[in-house]
Amino acid sequence: MDAEQRESLAREADQLVAALDEERYRHVAGVEAEPALARLFPAGFHEAWRETVSRLRAAGAEPLARRVAALRAEQAAVEAEEGWRAAEAAARVEGPDGPVSLADAELALPREPDRERRRALARAIAAALEGPARHREAFAEQRARAGAEVGLVPDWAIVVEGDQLLGASDDAWRELLDFTARRDLGLSDDARRSLERHDLVRLLAFPALDGRFAPPDLAAAVRAVTADLGLDLGRARLDAHNRTRGWPGAHAIGARVAYRPRGGLPDWPDLLDAFGRALSAAHQRPHARDATLGPALGRLLAGLCLEPRWLAERLRLSRREVADLARPLALRTLFRLRAASAALRVATEVERGLSGRSWREAHREALTAALHAAWDAGGARASRDAEAGPLAAALRGFAEGERLRADLRRRFDEDWWRNPRTKEHLAGVLAAGQLAEAQAAEPAAPSQAVGVLVRALETGGAG
């Protein structure tokens, strides 16, 4: 396969990835309840592009080969993907106050202060997930089989890193979780020993801090970040909405961000992270996007919330007040990392053939052990963690984002986000579309990078 043929194929892949991104974005944003993905694939795609993967590998074009292989795996499971997306959009939750959409119920769960009502809502959500889960499970199994046919193999190195991250952060997680549950949920010793997922969801929303993390301040913070770091806010399209089927939180799909505010503290790191991911995607051709760069840039921006000087300036607080806010932010980030680490091992086993009840039980046991809180009964939520790729990228992106932040601190001082030279450095990273070659040759270890969060929990800020 010559260079001209490879470029022609790359253009086709770009068009396909962009079209899939747009349709998936419309679904996540609550615009399209039943996305039509299958029609976007060219006729004969499944058969023709299998051979294409082999030819690309023979020509030494491994990155493009992996992208084409991933697209072929997606196409093999596209009808199941359409099924789960339509089923989630249509799902109704029979909550304590009557039926609501699945997305609305999940948005309401952390805002429910009464534990019994919250438990009832959590059980209703778990029941509503059963229908979509059947489609998601079929999607994962079909995608895994197709991926294996084109040489997509599990990445066990990052699975081991995830296990090591759990070990390195377990004491800090356990101690801070117990303290925070006692302080914020007012639970007895027995109740704290039997935490459930809905308790964590409530706890890690930190509703008592809503007044500190107001929407106008977040909007100003995003504008300040883009100005300070020379980032083009217009390159990443942000859609802030409150559509009833829209997914809660901030979600980067390609170069767009679908943002349905949760309210309060969670919106700050979530939106900054999503903006960084989308901005990275906007600077690269779709087929050539680096899987780690987006999450790394997202982590760099979200990590500003652990920089005492930045947080003090944005929220107009004293350093002592900042320390009291940095710990909740660090605890929420640690929760997401530990959840991703635990789910990653199970998702990787799914790629090797784990399925059915065994899959659900393995996921529930892994998440319960990692987070010291009982996960939802029934195991339908396992299917939401079916793809190992995004989970692995989250862990690698966190580690590389922290390494990038440490490098910027070393080069441009503690208030690196104010230094004009930081703009030039980040512009170079975005133009290159990847992290430095030295970083790519020796990836950062998530199990070591998590020490940043542990120190933040201890001291109330980044170290």
Residue, then its C-alpha position, 0 to 999 in steps of 0.5 A: m500500500d503506497a503513501e497515496q493509498r494510505e492518505s486516501l484511506a486516512r481521509e475516509a477514516d476521518q470522514l467516518v469518525a467525524a460522522l460517528d462523533e456527531e451522531r453520538y454527540r447528538h445522543v449524549a446531548g439529549v438531541e437524538a433519542e435513537p441515533a442512526l449509526a449503521r447508515l454511516f458506514p460505507a457499503g461493504f465496510h465490514e468485509a473490505w476493511r478487514e483486509t485493509v488492516s492487514r495491508l496497513r500493518a504490512a506497510g508499517a502504518e500501525p497507528l492507522a491500522r489500529r484506527v481502522a481495526a477499531l472502526r471495523a470492530e465498532q461496525a460489527a456491533v453497531e446495531a447493538e450500540e444503536g439498541w442500547r442508546a435508544a433503550e437508555a433514552a426511552a428508559r423510565v425510572e419509577g422513583p419515589d415521586g413518580p416516573v422520570s427519565l433515566a438521565d433525570a433520575e441519575l441527576a437527582l440521585p446525589r441531590e436526595p438527602d434522605r437515605e431511604r428515599r435515595r436507596a429507593l431511587a437507586r434501586a429504581i435506577a438499577a431496575a431501569l438499567e436492565g433493558p439497556a444493559r442487555h443491548r450493551e452486553a451484546f454490544a461489548e461481546q460483538r465488539a470484542r469478537a470483531g476486535a480479536e479478528v483484526g488483532l486488537v489485543p488486551d493491554w495487560a500492562i495498564v491493568v497491572e498499573g490499575d491494580q497497583l494504583l488501588g494498592a497505593s491509594d487504599d489507605a488514603w481512600r479508606e481513611l478519608l472516606d470514613f471521615t467524610a461519611r461521618r462528617d457529611l452523611g452523619l452515619s453511625d459506625d455500622a452504617r459507615r461499614s455498610l456504605e452503598r453506591h448511592d451513599l458515595v454518589r451523595l457524598l462525593a457531590f458535596p452539596a454543602l459546598d454548592g455555594r462555593f462552586a457557583p456557575p458564574d464562577l465556573a464560567a469565569a474560570v473557563r474563560a480565565v484558563t483559556a486566556d491564561l494558557g492561550l487556548d482557543l475556546g472556539r476550537a472546542r464547541l461547548d453545548a450547555h443544556n438541560r435536556t431531559r434525556g441529556w447525560p448529566g455532567a460534561h462529556a467530550i465527544g470528538a471536538r464537542v462537549a455536551y454539558r448538562p450541569r450537575g451543580g456545585l463542585p462536580d462541574w468544575p473538574d468535569l468541565l475542565d477535563a472535558f474541555g481539554r479532551a475536546l480541545s486536543a481532538a480539535h487540533q488533530r485529524p480524527h483518524a490520528r488522534d492520540a488516545t492519551l493526549g486528550p485525557a492528559l490535557g483534560r487532567l492538566l486543566a482539571g488539576l488546576c482545581l488542586e493548585p491552591r493559588w489558582l483556586a484561591e484566586r478563582l473563588r476569592l478564598s484564603r489558603r486555609e479555606v482553599a485547603d478545605l475545598a481541595r480535599p473534596l476535589a481530590l477525593r472525588t478524583l481519587f474515586r473516579l480513578r479507583a473506579a476506573s482501575a477496578a472496572l478496567r480489569v473486568a472490562t479486559e476480561v470481557e474482551r477475552g470472553l467473560s460474559g453473562r452473570s459471571w461478568r456482572e458478579a465480577h464487576r460488582e465484586a471489583l467495584t465494591a472492594a475498590l470503593h468500600a461500598a456495596w455496588d448496585a444489586g443485579g449488576a446491570r451497571a457493569s455494562r456501562d464499563a464494558e470498554a477497556g479502551p476509555l478506562a485505560a485512557a483515563l488512567r494513562g491520561f491522569a498519569e501523563g497529565e500529572r507529569l505534564r503539570a510537574d514539568l510545567r511547574r519545573r519550567f515555569d514556576e508554581d504559578w505556571w498557568r500565569n507564565p506566558r511561556t506556558k502558552e508556547h509550550l502547550a501550543g507546541v504540544l497541541a501542534a505535535g498532537q502527542l506528548a514528547e517522544a521521551q514520555a511516549a517511550e517511557p509512559a508515566a505510571p498511574s500508581q506513582a502519579v496517584g501520590v499527588l492526590v494522596r498528598a492533596l488529601e493530606t495537605g490540602g493542595a497539589g505538591 
